[in-house]
Amino acid sequence: MSMENQAQQVIDLVKARGATGDLIIDQGESLSLKANEGELEEYKVSSSQILGLRVIKDGKVGTAYSEAVDKTALNSLVEQALTNASFTATEAHERIQLNNAHLMTDDAVLCPAEEVSIEDKVEFSLGMERDLVARPKVKNVPYNSVQDITGQRHIFSSAGLNARSKSRMCVAYAYALIEDGDKNAMEGAGQASRLFADLNVNDLVERAYSNSIDILDGCPVESGHYDVIFDEEMQPSLFQVFSMMFSGKAAKDGVNPMREKLGHTIADTRLNIIDQPLNSQGFGYSLFDAEGIATQATSLIVDGVLNSLIHNSATASFFDVATTGHASRSPKSTMGVGLHQLEISAGEATSTDLLAGKYLLLTDLTGLHSGANAISGDFSFGASGYLCQDGGRVQPVRGITVAGNFYEMLGKVSLIGKDQYWNWEKSARMPHVRFADIAISG
Amino acid sequence: MLNPHSAQSVIDHGISLGADFAELFVEQSQSNMISTLSNQVQSVESGIDFGIGIRLVYGSKVLYGYTNKPEADELKRIMSELAAKDLREPGISSRSFDYRTIEDVHAAQRTLSIDSEVENKVAFLMAADAAARAAGNMISQTRGSCRQKEQSIELFNSEGLHTSDTRQYIRTGLTSIASDGSEQATGSWSDGGLLGWELQDDISAEKTGSEASRQALINLGAKPCPSGRMPVIIGNGFGGVIFHEACGHLLETTSVAKKASVFHDQMGLMIANPCVNAVDDGLLLKQWGSINIDDEGLDTQRTQLIKDGQLTSFLVDKIGAEQTGFAPTGSGRRESYKFAPASRMRNTFIEPGDAELDDMIGSIDRGIYASHMGGGSVQPGTGEFNFAVTEGYYIEDGKIQYPVKAATLISTGPAVLKEISMVGKDFSLACGMCGSVSGAVPTSVGQATLKVDDILVGGNA
């Protein structure tokens, strides 16, 4: 049975039970390579498919998923979702959208065709490890990977929605373990591209090596309050950890600490934050959300004022506003909201101004998943980076912690740089922001 | 789940391609997740995971693939694709399967396949919410959850192994949010194990709710935590995450074999204070990290990792055994069919000692009592680790002074193991999910309350 037929069968069963619903079908194929001591250590291929159904009956919402797609499994999928719905509280705001659009992303942009052999990918993997091990003081490259991932999503609804998106991502990363006597260090670098040919092994090796060797002699700095700049990798990670502050779903659930701050100044007045799904350079590029609603740029913070939360149709209905096209759902989950591609607008500070005087450039934060509380805003992370003076590195720094309250830190912006940077995963685009008076323990 | 004749033909195909070892890991799991918000059911999610992991080994190279399609032709096609660059004349013959029955020593009663018992679980979560709100008007919100999973696995390999097992997992808990004006703080409590919903008989909704709110209210009134190097007392139960991060990951052959662990050449040496005895035990009855067999079909065991401060064993999976020469410890684990197995922890803990909490506190001029811990992480290559304090108190002049806000503790494994100077008697275990190369697997951490003489506290004071 074709995928469309499977989907139609499920949607027909949902309708026959007097319900509405939508079905996500995610399919994926991937290749993953790892090298060790000049040999391919892992060669992994996968093909997978999963169906995720959401039903709404009598104002109650239920979900179920299945990786099996035989007729029994499809019937069970519908029954499970309806049974699950029967236990939930009535949800007046969640409805299947009256959207019968037929949508499709452009494969030429998101999933470009490319002739590349397995041998080329294997050689990239082996060459990356070989070139790093050849560098002075590199003991080995314990964590490395070359991946080629293609994912495809279909959304079908009882209202007639038929949406398809497909994208490809080629990834390479390597972490080099460096030893020099009793000292050691391990840092890495990564690249992501839609075309394998755009991955650059020389650049990646150079950055992985310099990130590791430069931090080797690091030591703690004296405890105190410092000006801090998070580098282009760590700053997006930090904002991602606290992204619940923009969630209309968390606001509806009464757990978003910003739920009553719309229209209020919550950050430095020079700070402007946008969710920008329509920049095709990034991997968060998205034309429609999980309800098939067209995405748009959404100004979240304008001149320091909280301008908007992100919404799906249910949270938007709850707050009596329009959806912002941020519906997000995996086949295994209920409908939520999610940022597409976070962007901080460029500021006015030249690099000379931004890097003037003494500051800490933090290039690695550890414990991001455990050391942060998005509800209170409190955070405390292990950190490493460089003590800098007027743009020059004075010493590498390791074995320190950085702590504070993220929501208070948004008001401690000292300067915002003029140039924007993508992180290597191309999920966010931001200028460097210099924060003042951040607690460092060493 | 897979016809043995069909499986045999696939395994034979793998060996015919010249592989030294071929394996099929078949998995079907059902799961059910209830989420509550305040006193309402927010969602009930359920589903079926099904797939087959295919592993071929050529020397030290692992080829791995997976699919949702169980047909023999599809499995052979993937094997051929995996082996395309390594084809060679067969060096061995695959053995015929000899089915091995596994005794389920953790047999569960109220399993998901019998009944998901949604009403009973909801009643428990509602009672926990009521207990949480009874703590006072400052409790502004609660979120509860109950997740149950039944994982059935079947293994076939070219050494003649054919076996199967079913694992029952359950975990339930509640998070309370306390608010005072614009200030918010959280507290949480959870229980779980390798059993069914009979867990309900061993736990209390009253305790779940009241503990979550007690912690949230403590944190709401907490002061910024002092920072710098100081002695820290780490509470029992989830406090054992210190050993998990500081040492456990560094003893997995996944990093030892690559010499990516600082302990890779330390076997038999003193790596910890002599008061430290540490174990990874897969046998503990109905504990969250226990297993009957590992995900390579080997019996689990109790593995003494450190005895009186001396390194006595690594955690060894099948590939790790071949790479390091150490005997397998039944530690090959994986999240699902989507991952090749790797050496992983099970129930990992520091054994209890004889110190008293009051003596630990009394011995500190200026330090922290971290009574509850959150998660953490480690970089195995350097041993640098971190973990989070979720409930802590400042100690001065041998007495607890006031609660402090969240802080992170950082150090390196080799350093902190030598700084553990006192281990208490109040041993307990706690559930966690451990993420690593073979995905997220259930692991328990544990210890009695213990004292670390010197560690960096990342506070905000």
Interface residues (C-beta under 8 A of the other chain):
Chain A: N36 E39 L40 E41 E42 Y43 K44 V45 S46 S47 S48 Q49 I50 G52 V61 G62 T63 A64 Y65 S66 E67 A68 V69 A73 S76 Q80 T83 N84 A85 F87 T88 A89 I118 E119 V122 K139 N140 P142 Y143 Y175 L177 N184 A185 M186 P220 S223 D253 G254 V255 P257 K332 S333 T334 T366 G367 H369 S370 G371 N373 I375 S376 D378 F379 S380 F381 G382 R398 G399 I400 T401 V402 A403 G404 N405 A439 S441 G442
Chain B: I34 S35 L37 S38 Q40 V41 Q42 S43 V44 E45 S46 G47 I48 D49 F50 G51 G59 S60 K61 V62 L63 Y64 G65 Y66 T67 N68 I78 E81 L82 A84 K85 V118 E119 V122 S140 Q141 R143 I177 S182 E183 Q184 A185 T186 N219 C225 S227 G228 S255 K258 K259 A260 V262 K338 A340 G374 G375 G376 S377 Q379 P380 G381 T382 E384 F385 N386 F387 A388 K405 A406 A407 T408 I410 L456 V457 G458 G459 N460 A461
